[in-house]
Amino acid sequence: MHVQVISSVNEACSANFHHKTAFAIDVLRATSTIVTALSAGAASIVPAETVMDARSLQRPEDLMGGERFCRKIAGFDLGNSPKEYHADVVRGRRIILTTTNGTRAIHKSTKAESIIAASLLNAAAAAKYALHLQRDVVLLCAGSHDDFAIEDGLCAGLLIEELLKLKGGNIELDDFGIAMHALYRDRAEDILETLMHSQSGKRLLKLGLREDIEACARVNVLNAVPCLSGDRLILRELS
C-alpha cells in the first residue's frame, strides 16, 4: 500500500486521487463535527462548498450547519462545533454542511474511488476501513486558508501509525508522510497542547471555543467511519 500526504487543499489536484482511497482531514473542526454528528444519529451529511450551494440544497426538514471565519453562518441552524451536534438535535436528520476548509477538502477528493472523513476521533476505525478497501491511500489535510495546518498533519501521522499497525509496517510513505508520522510520534503525548498552540487553535481560543478544541483532541474515541455515497456522507460502523 502506498500512502501519500497532501499538505493542504491548495496543493491537491484531481490526478492525486484516481483509483485511490482519500481521507479528508480537518481536525479543527469539520471532519470532527461530521463524525460526531453521524455517531449521534444524523441520517446523512451533505458537504457543500459554498453558502449559496448549501442553501440551494436545502429541503424543508434539513438542518443547515456551517461556519465562515470560525463563526456560525447567519440564518443557519448550527455552526461547526461538535458539541452542537448531539443526538437530541441531529437524530434522523439530513444536515447540509459548509465550512471554510473541510467541505472543500471533501469536494477536492471526488475523483477518488472512496472518500472518508477522518479525524483524531475516529482514526483507528478509518484506517481499518481503508485497509478493507484495498486501495492506495491519499491523506488530504484541509489546512487553513490554503496553508498547512499542524493539527491536520498530526492526524495524518496518526492515520499512518494506525495503518502501519494494521499492515505490520508494510506500507510505502512519501516524504511528507514520513515527516507527518514523525510529527505524530513526537507529539502523541501532547496532542491537546499541540492543538491549543496551533494557529487554528489560537483563533478558536480567542473566540472562547476551548471546549471545541478539547472535543476534537480526543484520539480513537469513535468507532465510526463517514464515507461519501453520492453527494452525502453516511456512516460505516466497524465491529
C-alpha positions as CSV (number, residue, x, y, z in Angstrom):
1,M,0.0,0.0,0.0
2,H,1.3,3.4,-1.0
3,V,0.3,6.4,1.2
4,Q,0.6,10.0,0.1
5,V,0.0,13.0,2.3
6,I,-1.0,16.4,0.8
7,S,-0.4,19.4,2.9
8,S,-3.5,21.5,2.0
9,V,-6.4,21.7,-0.3
10,N,-4.5,24.2,-2.4
11,E,-1.8,21.6,-3.2
12,A,-4.2,18.9,-4.4
13,C,-5.1,18.1,-8.0
14,S,-7.5,15.5,-9.4
15,A,-4.7,13.3,-10.6
16,N,-3.7,12.6,-6.9
17,F,-6.9,10.7,-6.3
18,H,-7.6,8.4,-9.2
19,H,-8.3,4.8,-8.1
20,K,-7.4,5.6,-4.5
21,T,-9.0,5.9,-1.1
22,A,-9.0,9.5,0.1
23,F,-9.1,10.7,3.6
24,A,-10.3,14.3,4.1
25,I,-8.9,15.7,7.3
26,D,-10.0,18.9,9.0
27,V,-9.4,18.3,12.7
28,L,-10.5,21.8,13.8
29,R,-13.3,21.3,13.1
30,A,-15.2,20.0,10.1
31,T,-14.4,16.3,10.0
32,S,-14.5,16.1,13.8
33,T,-18.0,17.6,13.6
34,I,-19.0,15.2,10.8
35,V,-18.1,12.0,12.6
36,T,-19.6,13.4,15.8
37,A,-22.9,14.2,14.1
38,L,-23.2,10.8,12.3
39,S,-22.3,9.0,15.5
40,A,-25.1,10.9,17.3
41,G,-27.6,9.5,14.8
42,A,-27.7,12.0,11.9
43,A,-29.1,10.3,8.8
44,S,-26.5,11.9,6.5
45,I,-24.4,15.0,5.9
46,V,-24.3,16.7,2.5
47,P,-21.0,18.7,2.2
48,A,-21.4,21.9,0.3
49,E,-18.5,24.1,-0.9
50,T,-20.3,27.5,-0.7
51,V,-23.1,29.1,1.4
52,M,-25.0,29.5,-1.8
53,D,-24.6,25.8,-2.7
54,A,-25.8,24.9,0.8
55,R,-28.9,27.0,0.5
56,S,-29.7,25.6,-2.9
57,L,-29.6,22.0,-1.5
58,Q,-31.8,22.7,1.5
59,R,-35.1,20.7,1.8
60,P,-37.8,21.6,4.3
61,E,-36.7,19.1,7.0
62,D,-32.9,19.6,6.7
63,L,-30.7,21.1,9.3
64,M,-28.3,23.8,8.0
65,G,-24.8,23.8,9.5
66,G,-21.5,25.5,8.9
67,E,-19.2,28.4,9.5
68,R,-17.2,31.1,7.9
69,F,-14.3,32.7,9.8
70,C,-15.0,30.2,12.7
71,R,-18.5,31.7,13.3
72,K,-21.9,30.2,12.6
73,I,-23.4,31.4,9.3
74,A,-26.3,33.8,9.7
75,G,-29.6,32.0,9.4
76,F,-28.2,28.5,9.8
77,D,-29.4,26.2,12.5
78,L,-25.9,25.1,13.6
79,G,-22.3,26.2,13.5
80,N,-19.3,23.9,13.2
81,S,-18.9,22.9,16.8
82,P,-19.0,19.2,17.6
83,K,-20.8,19.9,20.8
84,E,-23.8,21.3,18.9
85,Y,-24.4,18.1,17.1
86,H,-25.8,15.9,19.9
87,A,-28.4,13.2,19.4
88,D,-31.4,15.3,20.5
89,V,-30.7,17.8,17.7
90,V,-29.5,15.6,14.8
91,R,-31.0,12.2,15.2
92,G,-32.6,11.1,11.9
93,R,-32.0,14.4,10.2
94,R,-30.1,15.2,7.0
95,I,-27.6,18.0,7.5
96,I,-26.3,20.4,4.9
97,L,-22.8,21.4,6.0
98,T,-20.5,24.0,4.6
99,T,-17.2,25.1,6.2
100,T,-14.2,27.2,5.2
101,N,-11.8,24.3,4.6
102,G,-13.2,20.9,5.5
103,T,-16.0,20.6,3.0
104,R,-13.7,22.0,0.3
105,A,-11.3,19.1,1.0
106,I,-14.1,16.6,0.5
107,H,-15.1,18.1,-2.8
108,K,-11.4,18.3,-3.9
109,S,-11.2,14.5,-3.4
110,T,-14.2,13.5,-5.6
111,K,-12.0,11.7,-8.2
112,A,-11.1,9.1,-5.5
113,E,-12.6,5.7,-5.5
114,S,-13.8,6.2,-1.9
115,I,-13.7,9.3,0.4
116,I,-13.5,9.0,4.2
117,A,-13.9,11.9,6.6
118,A,-11.1,11.3,9.2
119,S,-10.2,13.0,12.4
120,L,-8.4,12.2,15.6
121,L,-11.7,10.9,17.0
122,N,-12.0,8.0,14.5
123,A,-8.5,7.5,13.1
124,A,-8.3,3.8,14.0
125,A,-11.7,3.0,12.6
126,A,-11.0,5.0,9.4
127,A,-7.6,3.2,8.9
128,K,-9.2,-0.2,9.4
129,Y,-12.0,0.6,6.8
130,A,-9.4,1.9,4.3
131,L,-7.4,-1.3,4.6
132,H,-10.6,-3.2,3.8
133,L,-11.0,-1.2,0.5
134,Q,-7.5,-2.4,-0.7
135,R,-6.5,0.7,-2.5
136,D,-3.6,3.1,-2.2
137,V,-4.3,6.0,0.1
138,V,-4.2,9.8,-0.1
139,L,-4.4,11.8,3.1
140,L,-5.6,15.3,2.3
141,C,-5.0,17.8,5.0
142,A,-7.6,20.5,4.6
143,G,-5.3,23.2,6.1
144,S,-6.3,26.7,6.9
145,H,-6.7,29.5,4.3
146,D,-4.8,27.3,1.8
147,D,-1.9,26.8,4.1
148,F,-0.8,23.7,6.0
149,A,-2.4,23.3,9.5
150,I,-0.4,21.3,12.0
151,E,-3.4,19.7,13.6
152,D,-4.3,18.1,10.2
153,G,-0.7,16.9,9.8
154,L,-0.8,15.4,13.3
155,C,-3.9,13.5,12.3
156,A,-2.3,12.3,9.1
157,G,0.6,11.0,11.2
158,L,-1.8,9.2,13.5
159,L,-3.6,7.6,10.5
160,I,-0.2,6.4,9.2
161,E,0.6,5.0,12.6
162,E,-2.7,3.1,12.6
163,L,-2.1,1.8,9.0
164,L,1.4,0.6,10.0
165,K,-0.1,-1.3,12.9
166,L,-2.6,-3.0,10.6
167,K,-0.2,-3.7,7.8
168,G,2.7,-4.9,10.1
169,G,4.8,-1.9,8.8
170,N,4.3,-2.9,5.2
171,I,3.3,0.5,3.7
172,E,5.2,2.9,1.5
173,L,5.2,6.6,2.5
174,D,6.1,9.7,0.5
175,D,8.5,12.2,2.1
176,F,5.8,14.4,3.6
177,G,4.1,11.3,5.0
178,I,7.4,10.3,6.7
179,A,7.6,13.8,8.2
180,M,3.9,13.7,9.5
181,H,4.4,10.3,11.0
182,A,7.5,11.6,12.9
183,L,5.4,14.6,14.0
184,Y,2.8,12.3,15.5
185,R,5.4,10.2,17.2
186,D,6.9,13.3,18.7
187,R,3.6,14.9,19.8
188,A,1.5,11.8,20.7
189,E,1.5,12.5,24.4
190,D,0.8,16.2,23.9
191,I,-2.0,16.3,21.4
192,L,-4.3,18.8,23.2
193,E,-1.3,21.1,23.8
194,T,-0.3,20.9,20.2
195,L,-3.8,21.8,19.0
196,M,-4.1,24.7,21.5
197,H,-0.9,26.2,20.2
198,S,-1.7,25.8,16.5
199,Q,-2.8,28.8,14.5
200,S,-6.3,27.4,14.2
201,G,-6.4,26.6,17.9
202,K,-5.4,30.1,18.8
203,R,-8.2,31.5,16.7
204,L,-10.7,29.3,18.4
205,L,-9.4,30.2,21.8
206,K,-9.8,33.9,21.1
207,L,-13.5,33.2,20.3
208,G,-13.9,31.3,23.6
209,L,-14.1,27.9,22.0
210,R,-11.6,26.0,24.1
211,E,-14.2,23.2,24.6
212,D,-14.3,22.6,20.8
213,I,-10.5,22.1,20.8
214,E,-10.8,19.7,23.7
215,A,-13.6,17.8,21.9
216,C,-11.5,17.4,18.7
217,A,-8.3,16.4,20.5
218,R,-9.6,13.0,21.7
219,V,-8.0,10.0,20.0
220,N,-9.8,7.0,18.8
221,V,-13.0,7.5,20.8
222,L,-15.4,6.8,18.0
223,N,-15.7,3.6,16.1
224,A,-17.4,5.2,13.1
225,V,-16.4,6.0,9.5
226,P,-18.2,8.7,7.5
227,C,-18.0,7.8,3.8
228,L,-19.2,9.7,0.8
229,S,-22.0,8.0,-1.1
230,G,-23.2,10.1,-4.0
231,D,-23.5,13.6,-2.6
232,R,-23.8,12.6,1.0
233,L,-21.7,11.3,3.8
234,I,-23.2,8.2,5.6
235,L,-21.9,6.2,8.5
236,R,-20.0,2.9,8.2
237,E,-19.7,1.1,11.6
238,L,-16.9,-1.3,12.2
239,S,-17.1,-4.1,14.8
